[in-house]
């Protein structure tokens, strides 16, 4: 197979600074023809017309591959559109299928120290990784190695550890079920439960709260439940950019007469109006108005909102007994109701509620009236809720709200934590968790004959702490961009550099490859859209979506390089090299035919019986959810009402509460362009959105340049330099800026109570005017701002 030359559309290794930002009015609707044009335009700039067409026609189809962009579920096979994808899914898929290639010659030209100064976007634009590479101790360059040597280096380092707990195995949701199962099996056979994953950074708060209250750490709704709900609450999420196909489901809710309420600090275009590009009204008409009510809540105010709402419902029940609270459900299926009700009556203070939420009592009472008019309610949420200091009690209070109305386990009702990665939920199901229950470990022991470690391992934040303290010697990342996804960027980078060896299984170059241990490995792997041929024939992977549907994913493009291995092949070969015959695991069989992996999963993981046969059916199969059968696997066997302490987030005078967020044209840590067209930001990402009243109070004006400094009790100054101030509709006292640029401001030790998730939604910051002679911001500085001429060539296949 011929390999296209390395090239990038833009020569500058750094992104445009804040002085290049151009601001236009925010959009009041999402998708439509512009989304189609953006998706096709970006795709054709990355890969050939043939590959673009093949990928888009295969994307999310029953005989195609699962979109890596998000975990939103697919419609039933007979109900899927020919183009069953969104703008961002199309961009992400074809970004991964780019015709650009990073060969060993690229690394010979670019030392690691130079790559470390390049922007995230430039790194991503260089193309697909083609060869295994190693950076040896003392070197500033990656150099090519063959697979035997690369895996031998990693295996020797793992065998030399004083304890298996000196290694960490990190996983991103891009990994399918089969490689995730193999990774956790290898780690536990080695002797450690150090299996942090991206869930620790996003929905760990959801899992913690739902385990405590319902006994199961994930949602219980289906697409049909959303379609048939009378009321859908969306909390702390932006479906228009982060999971746009959700808008099609909300459009169907509205078509059937349902009501939608959006609770969010920022007005989001997709929750205002949606122009479905697959329907005439979305192309030539006005589209569909989505949110019937928008509550612009202050950061951290969601707990206060739901406590006030629950109190109003209790008062309505007292005024008309038997009309508000589902007494039959509460008495038969729950416990703790009276204690919960007494707690609310004693502790809810309306002045405190209004101060914490920034809402009026009339707005909250309007929401109450919508609830009273509804028989079937679904609550959806994303990281706007989960990355708060009080995320776990907030989600518990949301569950209280649903339990009051009996809105759990019935059609058209339930909890819906909306996952971001395509298989982040499946990875957890497969055992990627540092605290898997003993029943899972016992099943592993019975199946494979070794005793897995019982002590809990390290999550993501604790892994960084352990690396910082020198307790971790080896870091292995399966997909993802660990250094840029995690908080406290400079602390994290220094912690990672303390490792003896860092290794990343990746498709494309990212920041984590430039933050190296003493020895560093790049292990290039197949993308979702590529054919996976092993000695047992062509293979497929499986994934689990946000609504617990498990289905197959089959790529059809030729691999980007003949030197690539699949994730399963990399991990099974590593396991053989590291463990030898210490455990009776048929690693070679697993590599040859992934069906052998699925046979073992079927015997270990509940709900996966007859896995190989069931997953070949169009659309796959759904995992059982005991909540939908009226069973709550809590210690008492009943759903739990809880009493949740309320403390409002606050900032001292002259300070603001900052939330980090994604732009529209971004996938996780990688921005595809410098634009966020729905919010009216163009040309630069180094902007901070601030309420106009707050700007006046701070003595700042539209267009001023500032440095952003976070305030934390450890006294360490964390700074993000060079941001343009943009007046924006944010709640008073609150601001917003993009990650990963502002991850540096999130202290490592500022985490959600109970889940240890970084609190990226509620950082106390101050804005400092930037001197005119300050020079470029730190992240923008580079000794060579231009890429070498040889890297500017246009890739083949355009």
URKA-V30674 format. One record per backbone hydrogen bond with DSSP energy under -1.0 kcal/mol. NH is the residue of the N-H (numbers start at 1). CO is the residue of the C=O. If there is no record, write none. Layout:
BEGIN
nh	co
NH	CO
NH	CO
END
This chain:
BEGIN
nh	co
8	791
13	785
20	17
21	18
22	682
24	680
27	678
30	273
32	275
36	32
37	33
38	34
39	35
40	36
41	37
42	38
43	39
44	40
45	41
46	43
47	43
52	48
53	49
54	50
55	51
56	52
57	53
58	54
59	55
60	65
61	58
64	61
79	76
80	77
85	83
90	86
91	87
92	88
93	89
94	90
95	91
96	92
97	93
98	95
99	46
102	128
106	103
107	103
108	104
109	105
110	106
112	140
115	111
116	112
117	114
118	115
119	13
123	119
124	120
125	121
127	124
128	100
129	507
130	102
133	522
134	143
135	520
139	136
143	134
145	132
150	146
151	147
152	148
153	149
154	150
155	151
156	152
157	153
158	154
159	155
160	156
166	163
167	164
168	474
169	194
170	476
171	196
172	478
175	172
177	542
180	176
181	177
182	178
183	179
184	180
185	181
186	182
187	183
188	184
189	185
190	186
191	187
192	187
195	193
198	171
200	197
201	198
204	199
207	203
208	204
209	205
210	206
211	207
212	208
213	209
214	210
215	210
220	415
226	222
227	223
228	224
230	376
231	376
232	259
233	378
234	261
235	380
236	263
241	238
242	238
243	239
246	243
247	244
249	245
250	246
251	247
252	248
253	249
254	250
255	251
256	252
257	254
258	253
259	230
261	232
262	293
263	234
264	295
272	269
273	269
274	288
275	30
279	276
282	279
283	280
284	280
287	281
288	274
290	272
291	271
292	260
293	260
295	262
297	295
298	357
301	298
305	301
306	302
307	303
308	304
309	305
310	306
311	307
312	308
313	309
314	310
315	311
316	312
317	313
318	314
319	315
320	316
323	320
326	404
327	325
330	326
331	327
332	328
333	329
334	330
335	639
340	336
341	337
342	338
343	339
344	340
345	341
346	342
347	343
348	344
353	349
354	350
355	351
356	352
357	353
358	354
364	360
365	361
366	362
367	363
368	364
369	365
370	366
371	367
372	368
373	369
374	371
378	231
379	414
380	233
381	416
382	235
384	236
385	382
386	382
387	383
388	385
391	388
394	390
395	391
396	392
397	393
398	394
399	395
400	396
401	397
402	398
403	399
404	400
406	403
407	402
413	410
414	377
416	379
418	381
423	173
427	423
428	424
429	425
430	426
431	428
432	427
433	431
441	437
442	438
443	439
444	440
445	441
446	442
447	443
448	444
449	445
457	434
463	459
464	460
465	461
466	462
467	463
468	464
469	465
470	467
471	466
473	166
474	166
475	501
476	168
477	503
478	170
479	505
485	481
486	482
488	743
488	746
492	488
493	489
494	490
495	491
496	492
497	493
498	495
499	496
500	473
501	473
502	519
503	475
504	521
505	477
506	523
513	510
514	511
518	499
519	500
520	135
521	502
522	133
523	504
525	506
530	527
531	557
534	537
536	592
537	534
539	532
541	553
543	551
545	549
546	71
548	545
550	621
551	543
553	541
554	64
556	529
557	529
564	561
565	524
570	566
571	567
572	568
573	569
574	570
575	571
576	572
577	573
578	574
579	575
580	576
582	579
585	583
587	585
590	586
591	587
592	588
593	589
596	593
598	594
599	595
600	596
601	597
602	598
604	601
605	601
608	605
611	608
614	610
615	611
617	614
620	617
621	550
623	548
628	625
629	626
630	627
631	626
634	632
639	333
640	213
641	335
655	652
656	765
657	733
658	763
659	735
660	760
661	737
666	664
667	670
670	667
672	665
673	665
676	681
679	676
681	676
682	22
687	685
688	724
689	736
690	726
695	691
696	692
697	693
698	694
699	696
700	695
703	725
704	701
706	723
707	768
708	720
709	766
710	718
711	764
715	712
720	708
723	706
724	686
725	704
726	688
728	690
730	728
734	731
735	657
736	689
737	659
739	661
742	738
743	740
745	742
746	743
750	747
751	749
752	757
753	389
756	752
759	750
760	758
761	387
762	658
763	658
765	656
766	709
768	707
770	705
774	771
780	777
781	778
787	11
791	788
792	789
END
